[in-house]
Structures are given as structure tokens and as C-alpha cells.
Amino acid sequence: MSVFKSYSKGGCLLTAVIILLVIVALVVGAFFWAFNSTPNALGLGTVKLNDTYTVDSVGLSNYTINRLWKVASSLAKDAYTLGANGIPTAAEKASADEKTKLWIVEKTADGTPKYEEMLLRKAHSYVDLHLLEKEHAFFSTELAYMINSALNQFYADSKFVTDVVDSIGSADLAALIAPIEILQTLNASIQKLNFYQADGKTHITITVSVEISKYTNGITIPFVTLADIVYAELDVELDDFSQTNGKLSGKFHSVSVNERDKEVSLAALDALFKLIAEEGDEPLTTEQISNYATSIVSYLCERIGGVSTIDFDSGKVVFK
């Protein structure tokens, strides 16, 4: 074989490799270009999601596919597990039950205190009944357990509670029932409460689990099984409780779905609420859900007393 023929064969092989690499580069480049482009840039903004909404009209067309995918992929079954840190343990639940045994007297069939009584109390706060205690304190994990128990007991016994509310005639409590009933339609549970400070402001994060299976049963995505539950961490910037007589109130700050991108999480949740709204109904917004959850936490904490101090390291909340 001549040197020329050998060189020619080698040259053909090299040319083929270069062409292959160019094709791969073009494909990969196109993929990354698309992945880092927005639905609008790809001409997908007008794609219909249902009879009413398009990608653009639900507010998702100006986020890159990459950012949308990171949130969407977390909704696949078994793709995300809520971390155990901050979830009330058996010991913390028992501690709350022990602290409140003189205040929440009735129990459910399984022996859990009827924390739904907190919804109905107009007098005799926890502080009122424990005047001799040096400190009236609950940890955020205990509060999460108590408030979530009250919510779920209400879900199971909503007619009784609403009848009592009607008989009491409390405007504040009556105003709270509608938000609770909306959370009930989502089978929402409060998994965690956490307090922290940022830029001199106190924040509370409320981690809520929302059951989406009944809304996504008709949605089929190749190779993907959607999760039954999604976790939303609602972040609320609280007002200075020293100026509100210890009442927890504030404004919606941000939300993270399954610990993903906050900005896209907000857009994705608002889009979901639009898609699952009944025809003719005004869709919920994430900010509304946050306000509902905050008002419930605030109302039930008021039944304990006014917030005096919060230890951000330990999560201990002292009431007065």
C-alpha cells in the first residue's frame, strides 16, 4: 500500500469523524439553545393547554425551558421527598399534647387532643389558663403539629364546626371558615413552620402539602407518572409583632415548589390554579393561598396568646 493511499484512507476517516462531530455539535447546540430558550422564542407560547388557556395566557411563556423543566421534573412520582428536618417528631407531638392537656381537654377516638377546639375559643386562651407558668412557650414544630391537627380535624368534622360558628356569631371566625374550606378542597396540610430573619425583617415559612392527584388523573405524559402530592414552601414577611399586640400578620414574599426556583414556582402554581379552576370560577392565586394559610396560623396562635419573642435558632416562640 502506498503512502498516498494510506493517507487518503486516513483522510477519509478523519473527514468522516469531523462531519460526525459537526453534526453532533449542531444537534447538541440546538438542544442547548432550545433548552435555554423560552416557549415564546420557540413559537410555543400559543400552544393550548386546555379549552381556555395557552402557555402564554397562564404566564409561563417567558421562562426558559431549562427553568420550567427543573420545577416540572420535581412533580414526577418519587422525584422529591420532603426532608425530615422540621417535621414534628413523635416526641414533639407528645410535648405539645402534654402542655395543652388542661386547655384542650376533649380527645379524638385515637387519643389525639381535639385541637379543632382552638378554632372555637373566644376566651380562656392558653396563657389565661397557665398564669403561674414563668414562660408560655411552644416550639415551631409543636405549633405546626397543633395547627395541622386542628385543620385536619376540621376537614373530618366541618359541618359540626360550621354549625357552632354560626351559633357563636363571630365575624372573625366566620371569615376564617371559607379559607379553611378552600384548603380542604386541596386536602392541604401544614407540614412545617419555621421562623427566620432577613434584612432586619422576621419571616415565617409555612410548608404546605397539596394533593393534586384528582386534578392530574387525566394528564398523560410519556414515561412520567405524576406525584400525588406537591410541597409548597410559602414565605411570608411578618409585620413587627411588637406593634400588633403579638398578632402574626404579614405579606406574601415568595414560594418554592419542592425546593425549586422561587420565581418559576410562583408562575407554575398560579398556572396550575388557572388550569384546575372550574369553568366560570375565578382562579385562585398562590398569594391568596399564602394569605389563607397565614390567617389560619395567626388566628390559632392568637388562641394561645400574643407572640412576645422568637428564638430563631431553636424555633421557640414565647407567648404573653
Secondary structure as UniProt FT lines:
FT   HELIX           3..35
FT   TURN            39..43
FT   TURN            45..46
FT   TURN            55..59
FT   TURN            61..62
FT   HELIX           65..73
FT   TURN            74..75
FT   TURN            77..78
FT   TURN            85..86
FT   HELIX           90..99
FT   TURN            100..103
FT   TURN            109..110
FT   TURN            115..116
FT   HELIX           117..120
FT   HELIX           126..129
FT   TURN            130..132
FT   STRAND          136..139
FT   HELIX           140..156
FT   HELIX           158..168
FT   HELIX           171..185
FT   TURN            186..187
FT   STRAND          189..198
FT   TURN            199..200
FT   STRAND          201..211
FT   HELIX           213..216
FT   TURN            217..218
FT   TURN            222..223
FT   STRAND          229..238
FT   TURN            241..246
FT   STRAND          250..257
FT   TURN            258..259
FT   HELIX           262..276
FT   TURN            279..280
FT   HELIX           286..304
FT   STRAND          307..311
FT   TURN            312..315
FT   STRAND          316..319
//
